[in-house]
Amino acid sequence: PLTAGIVGLPNVGKSTLFNAITKSQVEAANYPFATIQPNVGVVEVPDARIDRLVELFKPKKTIYTTFEFTDIAGLVKGASKGEGLGNQFLSNIRLCDAICHVVRCFEDADITHVEGSVDPIRDIEIINLELVMADLQTVENRIGKIERKATMAKEKDAIVEYNILKKIKEVLLEGKPARSLDLDKDETLLVKNFALLTLKPMIYVANMSEEEIGDPENNENYQKVKAYAEAENNLVIPISAKIEEELSEMDKEDKDMFLQDLGISESGLDKVIKAAYNILGLCTFLTAGEDECRAWTFHKGMTAPECAGVIHTDFQRGFIKAEVYSFEDIDKYGSEQAVKEAGRLRIEGKEYIAQDGDVMHFRFNV
Ligand code: GDP
C-alpha cells in the first residue's frame, strides 16, 4: 500500500496529528491485509459517494478504501550529515510515496521551539534543505559510479543517466527540490531507483491553534506558508492537530456538531487524507450491491482489467468485460434499474481506462 510520511521539526505537532490518525485507525477485522506497525496508521478515505450508495443499496457491509501514514519523528537540522539519528530518518522517508510536512503556525510560550521562535518559513527551509542535501549525496554517489562509463567509455545508457543526474544536481545545488524540474516519463522512470526525497510529492500541513482554525486566513504564519507553498506549486492544509486529536475520540454525530461549532465543514485530517490521496494520482472506483458497497483505490490511467485485479488477481486473469456507470448517474437516477433504463449503463472491454467514481461490475471466467 502507498504511504505518506509525516515529517517536520520537533514540537510542531506531528505526534499529536499522528495520535489522531492512529485513534481514527480502521478496524483490522475489515482490513485483514493492512500491515499495522507502531509507526503506521491506516485510515479510511472519507468518501461521500459511498455514503450515498449505502443510502441507495442498504448493503450488509460498507467498506471505504484506506490510506497509510507513517510517523517519521526526529528529523532535525544536520540529519543529512548524520546528526541525531539522521540517516535512519532519511531512509524512512525514502520508503514513503509522499511527504506530509507539518509546520508550526501556533504561538505558545509554554511549548519550546527548537529554533527559539515560531517562524514557519525558516522551519520549512531547514527541513527542505536536509532533504536536498540527502539527495545531493545520492546523486553525487551515482554520478561518481557512472561518470567514466558516460564520458570515457561513452556507453549510451550511462550517458542518458549521467545527463539527467547532472541536471538534477544543478537544481539541488541551487537548494531547490528535484521535483521543480519537469522530468518526462522516461526520465522519471530512470531516476525512480534512486528514491530521491525531493522528487516525492509533498503537502504542507499548517498546524494552528484551536482559536484560529475557524479562520486560518487571519493567521499570519499560515499566510506565509500558503504563499510559500503556492510559489512551489504545493498544497497547504490548515489544521489544528489538538482538535484532530479530540475529534478522533468522538463518534460521527458529536464530531459533526463540534466541527459546526468551530465553523469548519470538514476535519483537517480528512482534508489531509484526501490531499495525500490526490497528489499520489490515486482514484477510486466503486462496487455496489445489496451485500456490500465498497470503494477501491486505483492509479490514474489503469484499465478495467487492471481495476478488476485490484479486487482479485483471478478477476483480472479471467476478465471478460465490465458493466460500468458513473456515480453521478446512480446519484441522479436513484437505482441501477433506472440507470439502465436511461441507457447510462455501458459495457466496457479490456482497453477501457477507468475513471474516478466509476461503479463497476466485472464479468470474468474462472
Ligand atoms: P512533535 O514533536 O512534532 O511530534 O510535536 P508534538 O505533537 O509532541 O507537540 C509538541 C507540543 O505541542 C505538545 O505539548 C502538544 O500538545 C503541543 N501542541 C500541538 N499542537 C498544538 C496546537 O495546535 N496548539 C498548542 N497550543 N499546542 C499544540
Residues whose N, C-alpha, C, O or C-beta is under 5 A from the ligand:
A	BS01	GDP	L9 P10 N11 V12 G13 K14 S15 T16 F106 E107 D108 I111 N207 M208 S209 S240 A241 K242
